[in-house]
Amino acid sequence: MRAFIFTVALITLAAPAANQTSSPIDLPPGNHELLLEAKGDGVQIYNCTEGKWTLKAPDAKLLDLHGAVIGTHFAGPTWKLTDGSEVKGKAIASQPSPDPDSVSWLLIQAVPNSGTGQFTEVNYIRRTETHGGAAPKEACTSGESHKPYTATYSFYGK
């Protein structure tokens, strides 16, 4: 009877792991060293192009865990720290945010040889925990729209 209970317990413990599914923004194997995590707080800027809102660029401050500004995030996409460290990236995967009014979660690959300073070893950046920033839902005729957002940016290396 004890062996049966032990076996059932092992199966029960293993079941959640077996049910986990991979996400499009999962990091590739070997790139799980978290080098820096920062909160992005700013706007997503959209232009009206042929009656549709298209992303022009983000414009956000990067904040540390205490809320102090440590850098900026802007077109490129590019992340630049106040010490001059910088990295550019290219989005390679996305998944919808759990909040439908928020920008997608992203897996971004660092552009080779674009990292400097603290970002030299960055291979991937993940944008998660997004709040706000989604493109306006209404049609447009002209102009620009700034949508406030926050997100967590995690920078990973090998």
Secondary structure, 3 states (H helix, E strand, C coil): CHHHHHHHHHHHHHHHHHHCCCCCCCCCCCCCEEEEEEEEEEEEEEEEECCEEEEEEEEEEEECCCCCEEEEEECCCEEEECCCCEEEEEEEEEECCCCCCECCEEEEEECCCCCEHHHCCCCEEEEEEEEEECCCCCCCCCCEEEEEEEEEEEEEEC
